Amino acid sequence: MSTKKDLFVLIPKVDDLLNDEKIKDLLEKVPRIMIVEAIRESIEEIRIKIVQLDNQQVKSFKIDYEALIEKIIRIIKQKNRMNLSKVINTTGVVLHTNLGRALLSESIKEEIWNVANSYSTLEFDVDSGKRGSRYAHVEEIITKLTGAESALVVNNNAAAVLLVLDTLAKNREVIVSRGQLVEIGGSFRVPDVMQQSGAKLVEVGTTNKTHISDYERAITEDTAALLKVHTSNYKILGFTQEVSLKDLVEIGREHNIPVIEDIGSGTFIDFSKFGLYKEPTVQESVAMKADIVTFSGDKLLGGPQAGIIIGKKEYIEKMKKNPYTRAFRVDKLTLAALEATLRLYLDEESALEKIPTLRMLTISLEEIEKKANALYALLKENIKHCTIEKIKGFSQVGGGSMPLEKIPTMLISIKPENLSINKFEQMLRDYNPPIIARISEERILMDVRTIKENEFEIIVAGIDKLLKK
Ligand SMILES: *Cc1c(COP(=O)(O)O)cnc(C)c1O
């Protein structure tokens, strides 16, 4: 008859486990420290289990050596995986902030890697052999594409707005419509950013209506700028009125006050051509002569995370000298990805084809149906014990863009026979690579819009494996 003490003695020792053939094999690929950690964790788990046994259970308790080894290997594999790693997004939310927002184009891999893995012209002017500007690389293409006089790039649009306000309006007043004091996901709140910059917020109008006269009445000696914020992620309907950028620019001209516009999602493409909501384009804001326009690199633009500031040269030059510019400095990988993405826009067709965000948003329903049919057929052929259906649904743009837009799409619905839907969803998330799906009415729904074709096989193999467990 064994006691708990006997059981503790039977737990394999760390050194013995390190000498197990299967574990030894892993030593070639995985740092030893990680393996030892996995062994210790697994052993500790057994120890705790033994402590919790009652007298009856002690008699029958056995340590399953093979199961222990398998468990250790599983933990090692988990530990050896990058924490930041790829997932399969089947949610149909194209700009999914939690899943990394915009995807970069496959076609610009080399441009990014070349700069990452070699010395580069980052701050070097090859012609003169002298120090160059890190911002010059993208400035030319941004001004070419937008028609703006000058441009500057920082880490994100939040930083861009802060830099603009700090440079142009520190300790002075900035007039904003009450309807535009928005919070954008990830704790970007217009009043807070204003406060941080040291600009004094002067609210005008009401939540639903702001008139030209509201701005005019609020202008004083101390007014440094008029700010227009695109309310990207919400809409007020009904009895509403906003002052257009055109009118705001006119007021600014009259009083010699710069007009700043934060358009959030900076798109170069007019999405209404594709039956989508009309987001203001960057070119339109420039054409309406806003003095400064700021937007994100990784929303509808489909590039890397960045904040792009365009506008009058005299203002941009001032910003370049602001110490915040150094603090918000973009790194070379971002610049490489941004320049390469922007170059694709020189040919709109090519941009629509090659930039994943644009492609996913403008793909025809016919092509979506083809994708859905392909995934459906693969699942039907390979997965048993599941109800699999193809149904109509809607995708979302995400990233706080076009909040009301529901883009018709096709969903694959999967309902396992012998497994709770919550458990199944969790298993999909735990899979490598994680498959992120949503549950609706006791089934898993997968929107093919955000799934790449080469991920179909992974999904099918994954589900097959998970359901066989
Ligand atoms: C998204 C957004 C921001 C913040 O941009 P980030 O690039 O995420 O920092 C600021 N203003 C508006 C209007 C936005 O839509």
The ligand as a MOL file (V3000), in Angstrom:
LIG
                    3D

  0  0  0     0  0            999 V3000
M  V30 BEGIN CTAB
M  V30 COUNTS 15 15 0 0 0
M  V30 BEGIN ATOM
M  V30 1 C -8.0360 56.4760 -35.6720 0
M  V30 2 C -8.0870 57.9160 -35.4410 0
M  V30 3 C -7.0850 58.5620 -34.6940 0
M  V30 4 C -5.9550 57.8040 -34.0780 0
M  V30 5 O -5.0950 57.3100 -35.0710 0
M  V30 6 P -3.9550 56.2500 -34.7060 0
M  V30 7 O -3.1780 56.1100 -35.9640 0
M  V30 8 O -4.6370 55.0140 -34.2630 0
M  V30 9 O -3.1510 56.8620 -33.6080 0
M  V30 10 C -7.1970 59.9170 -34.5080 0
M  V30 11 N -8.2200 60.6090 -35.0290 0
M  V30 12 C -9.1960 60.0310 -35.7680 0
M  V30 13 C -10.3060 60.8750 -36.3140 0
M  V30 14 C -9.1620 58.6650 -35.9940 0
M  V30 15 O -10.1270 58.0730 -36.7160 0
M  V30 END ATOM
M  V30 BEGIN BOND
M  V30 1 1 1 2
M  V30 2 1 2 3
M  V30 3 2 2 14
M  V30 4 1 3 4
M  V30 5 2 3 10
M  V30 6 1 4 5
M  V30 7 1 5 6
M  V30 8 2 6 7
M  V30 9 1 6 8
M  V30 10 1 6 9
M  V30 11 1 10 11
M  V30 12 2 11 12
M  V30 13 1 12 13
M  V30 14 1 12 14
M  V30 15 1 14 15
M  V30 END BOND
M  V30 END CTAB
M  END
